[in-house]
Amino acid sequence: MKTIKAKEGTPYEAKKHFNMWGVRKIGVEEGTKRLNVSQSHFLPNGGAEMSLSDKERVYYVLSGSITVKGKAETHVLEPGDMIYIAPGEEREIKVNGNECASTLVIIVEP
């Protein structure tokens, strides 16, 4: 077992993200086998460009509101909502409105 306190974590920059900062709470670098858990904090007008990954992802909205677009569908997420993105699925993220948005991001390495 490992406890990660609220103030612990490693800042990082996510590829193809903008107006966003992240804090990795635990990941492969810290000794997990395939799991990465982080917090992403998006400023208004922040988000992520359309891209795909070979990793499974879950975004859980902690605060604010985001829109996640795929090739054929759009999902508006509010606090307490989450979305699962399968490996190989494209996604784009945009913050809704003038409030910052924070998400818990869970990524499983292939």
Secondary structure, DSSP 8 states (H G I E B T S, - for coil): -----TT--EEE--TTEEEEEEEEEE-GGGT-SSEEEEEEEEEEEEEEEEE--SSEEEEEEEES-EEEE-SS-EEEE-TT-EEEE-TT--EEEEE-TTS-EEEEEEEE--
